[in-house]
């Protein structure tokens, strides 16, 4: 297992401890099991999709829990055989699993769907208006006023 050394970055940054700890923990936790396989895709600047291959699982067998900055997907193994027959060979994986995804701030789960053995979870990043960047207009020597970016761009082009 390769270990990342973030010491040089920790010396020159402030407030990124959580990010470095997250990267180190993910490298340690994801070194082993890779079941079920998954894809993460991005469509647009603030839309993401996680697709997990969960063949053999029903919607009732899967739990999706969203907490602050964490998405947990769990699948429970079923022991029963629907038609009462005896299994002679088991080649289809039907084991329980737990997948954890660390989410950035302001990312929320929009929807989840299970079709054709693929579980798709759509995520959206919604930054609150108060947290969006603003330009600061200077209205005199000692007074500053925050102006939304769109209004500040209009004001600068009119001048």
C-alpha positions as CSV (number, residue, x, y, z in Angstrom):
1,X,0.0,0.0,0.0
2,X,1.4,3.4,-0.9
3,X,1.1,6.1,1.8
4,X,0.8,9.7,0.9
5,X,2.8,12.2,2.9
6,X,1.0,15.5,3.2
7,X,3.5,17.0,5.7
8,X,4.8,19.7,3.3
9,X,1.3,20.8,2.5
10,X,0.2,20.8,6.2
11,X,3.1,23.2,7.0
12,X,2.0,25.8,4.4
13,X,-1.8,25.6,4.7
14,X,-4.3,26.6,7.3
15,X,-7.7,24.9,7.7
16,X,-7.2,22.0,5.3
17,X,-6.6,19.4,8.1
18,X,-9.9,17.8,7.4
19,X,-9.1,17.4,3.7
20,X,-5.7,15.8,4.4
21,X,-7.2,13.5,7.0
22,X,-9.9,12.5,4.6
23,X,-7.4,11.6,1.8
24,X,-5.3,9.6,4.1
25,X,-8.3,7.7,5.6
26,X,-9.8,7.0,2.1
27,X,-6.5,5.5,0.9
28,X,-6.4,3.2,4.0
29,X,-10.0,2.1,3.8
30,X,-10.3,1.5,0.1
31,X,-7.2,-0.6,-0.2
32,X,-9.2,-3.9,0.0
33,X,-12.8,-4.6,-1.1
34,X,-14.0,-3.2,-4.4
35,X,-17.5,-4.7,-4.3
36,X,-19.9,-3.6,-5.7
37,X,-18.1,-1.8,-8.6
38,X,-19.2,1.8,-9.2
39,X,-18.8,4.8,-11.5
40,X,-18.9,8.5,-10.6
41,X,-19.8,10.9,-13.4
42,X,-20.3,14.6,-13.6
43,X,-22.9,16.3,-15.9
44,X,-22.6,20.1,-15.6
45,X,-20.8,22.0,-13.0
46,X,-23.0,21.1,-10.0
47,X,-24.5,17.7,-11.0
48,X,-23.0,14.3,-10.2
49,X,-24.2,10.7,-10.5
50,X,-22.9,7.6,-8.7
51,X,-23.8,4.3,-10.4
52,X,-23.3,1.0,-8.6
53,X,-23.7,-2.4,-10.1
54,X,-26.0,-4.2,-7.7
55,X,-27.4,-7.1,-9.8
56,X,-29.6,-9.4,-7.7
57,X,-30.6,-6.8,-5.2
58,X,-34.1,-5.5,-4.9
59,X,-35.0,-1.9,-3.8
60,X,-36.0,-3.3,-0.3
61,X,-32.5,-4.9,0.1
62,X,-30.7,-1.5,-0.3
63,X,-30.5,1.3,2.2
64,X,-29.2,4.7,1.3
65,X,-28.3,7.1,4.1
66,X,-27.2,10.7,3.6
67,X,-25.6,12.5,6.4
68,X,-23.6,15.7,6.4
69,X,-20.7,15.1,4.0
70,X,-21.3,11.4,3.9
71,X,-23.4,9.0,1.8
72,X,-23.6,5.4,2.9
73,X,-25.1,2.7,0.6
74,X,-25.7,-0.7,2.2
75,X,-27.0,-3.9,0.6
76,X,-28.4,-6.7,2.7
77,X,-27.9,-10.3,1.6
78,X,-31.0,-12.5,1.0
79,X,-30.8,-16.1,2.0
80,X,-34.1,-17.4,0.6
81,X,-34.6,-18.8,-2.9
82,X,-37.8,-17.6,-4.5
83,X,-38.9,-20.9,-6.1
84,X,-37.7,-23.3,-3.4
85,X,-35.1,-25.0,-5.5
86,X,-31.7,-26.1,-4.3
87,X,-28.6,-24.2,-5.5
88,X,-25.9,-26.5,-6.8
89,X,-23.5,-23.8,-7.9
90,X,-23.4,-20.2,-6.7
91,X,-21.6,-17.9,-9.1
92,X,-23.7,-14.7,-8.8
93,X,-22.4,-12.5,-5.9
94,X,-25.2,-11.9,-3.5
95,X,-23.2,-10.8,-0.5
96,X,-23.9,-7.8,1.7
97,X,-21.9,-4.6,1.1
98,X,-21.4,-1.1,2.4
99,X,-20.0,1.7,0.3
100,X,-19.2,5.1,1.8
101,X,-18.8,8.3,-0.3
102,X,-17.5,11.5,1.2
103,X,-19.5,14.4,-0.1
104,X,-18.3,18.0,-0.4
105,X,-20.0,20.8,1.5
106,X,-23.5,21.7,0.1
107,X,-23.8,18.4,-1.9
108,X,-27.2,16.8,-1.4
109,X,-28.8,13.6,-2.8
110,X,-31.5,14.5,-5.3
111,X,-32.8,11.1,-6.3
112,X,-32.0,7.4,-6.4
113,X,-33.2,4.8,-8.9
114,X,-32.7,1.0,-9.3
115,X,-33.1,-0.4,-12.9
116,X,-31.5,-3.2,-14.8
117,X,-29.2,-4.1,-11.9
118,X,-27.8,-0.6,-11.7
119,X,-28.4,1.7,-8.7
120,X,-28.1,5.4,-9.8
121,X,-27.8,8.2,-7.2
122,X,-28.1,11.7,-8.5
123,X,-26.3,14.4,-6.4
124,X,-26.5,18.2,-6.7
125,X,-24.3,20.9,-5.2
126,X,-26.3,23.8,-4.0
127,X,-24.3,26.6,-2.5
128,X,-26.4,28.9,-0.4
129,X,-26.7,32.5,-1.6
130,X,-24.9,33.8,1.5
131,X,-21.9,31.6,0.6
132,X,-21.6,32.6,-3.0
133,X,-18.7,34.9,-4.0
134,X,-19.5,38.6,-4.1
135,X,-17.6,41.6,-5.5
136,X,-17.0,44.4,-3.1
137,X,-17.8,47.9,-4.5
138,X,-15.9,50.8,-3.0
139,X,-18.3,53.7,-2.3
140,X,-15.9,56.1,-0.7
141,X,-12.7,56.0,1.3
142,X,-14.0,54.1,4.3
143,X,-17.2,52.4,3.3
144,X,-17.5,49.0,1.5
145,X,-20.7,47.4,0.3
146,X,-21.2,43.8,-0.8
147,X,-22.9,43.5,-4.2
148,X,-23.9,40.3,-6.0
149,X,-21.6,39.4,-8.9
150,X,-24.2,40.1,-11.5
151,X,-25.0,43.6,-10.2
152,X,-21.3,44.5,-9.8
153,X,-20.6,43.5,-13.4
154,X,-23.4,45.7,-14.6
155,X,-22.2,48.6,-12.5
156,X,-18.6,48.3,-13.8
157,X,-19.7,48.2,-17.4
158,X,-22.0,51.2,-17.0
159,X,-19.1,53.4,-15.6
